[in-house]
Amino acid sequence: MKHTDHKAIRRAILETLYAAYLSDPLRMVEPEALFARPPITRENIIPNIHYLYDRKLVEMMMGYTPP
C-alpha cells in the first residue's frame, strides 16, 4: 500500500469521526460506522487508527462493552 493510501484512509477516519461528533458530541463511534466508508477496511484501520492515536488525534477505548 502506498504512503498516500494511508493518508487517504486516515483522512477518511477523521472526517467520519468529525461528522459523528457534529451530529452528537457525546456518542461513541462504533467500528461498523467507519467500515461503511469505502477506503476503510478491517485490515487497514488498525495501523491507521493507532497512528492517529499516537499523534493524539483520536481517543481509543479498547475492550469496552456498552451497558
C-alpha positions as MATLAB code, in Angstrom:
seq = 'MKHTDHKAIRRAILETLYAAYLSDPLRMVEPEALFARPPITRENIIPNIHYLYDRKLVEMMMGYTPP';
ca = [
       0.000    0.000    0.000;
       1.354    3.428   -0.897;
       2.018    6.138    1.658;
      -0.682    8.300    0.039;
      -3.186    5.496    0.544;
      -2.557    5.637    4.285;
      -3.073    9.400    4.221;
      -6.407    8.954    2.447;
      -7.508    6.318    4.949;
      -6.541    8.471    7.932;
      -8.353   11.442    6.418;
     -11.489    9.328    5.878;
     -11.333    8.161    9.503;
     -11.005   11.731   10.783;
     -13.792   13.014    8.515;
     -16.129   10.242    9.680;
     -15.328   10.893   13.343;
     -15.770   14.648   12.898;
     -19.163   14.227   11.203;
     -20.286   11.934   14.029;
     -19.068   14.470   16.597;
     -21.004   17.276   14.938;
     -24.217   15.237   14.994;
     -23.830   14.127   18.639;
     -20.708   15.075   20.632;
     -21.368   12.508   23.377;
     -21.887    9.476   21.140;
     -19.066    6.997   20.617;
     -18.434    5.803   17.065;
     -18.510    2.055   16.529;
     -16.095    0.424   14.058;
     -19.021   -0.508   11.797;
     -19.662    3.193   11.164;
     -16.085    3.529    9.943;
     -16.296    0.408    7.768;
     -19.247    1.935    5.915;
     -16.772    4.386    4.348;
     -15.225    2.721    1.235;
     -11.450    3.077    1.723;
     -11.636    1.852    5.330;
     -11.478   -1.906    5.910;
     -10.766   -4.123    8.891;
      -7.241   -4.734    7.597;
      -6.197   -1.116    7.118;
      -7.958    0.519   10.048;
      -5.701   -0.978   12.733;
      -2.361    0.610   11.773;
      -4.011    3.870   10.786;
      -6.140    4.328   13.906;
      -3.075    3.566   16.047;
      -1.122    6.169   14.070;
      -3.838    8.751   14.779;
      -3.888    7.691   18.442;
      -0.103    8.053   18.729;
      -0.395   11.579   17.294;
      -3.137   12.310   19.879;
      -5.715   12.990   17.169;
      -8.177   10.346   18.378;
      -9.003    8.552   21.620;
      -9.489    4.801   21.711;
     -11.398    2.647   24.151;
     -10.231   -0.932   23.992;
     -12.332   -3.709   25.420;
     -15.380   -1.506   26.092;
     -18.724   -3.261   26.326;
     -21.751   -0.965   26.269;
     -24.275   -1.460   29.101;
];
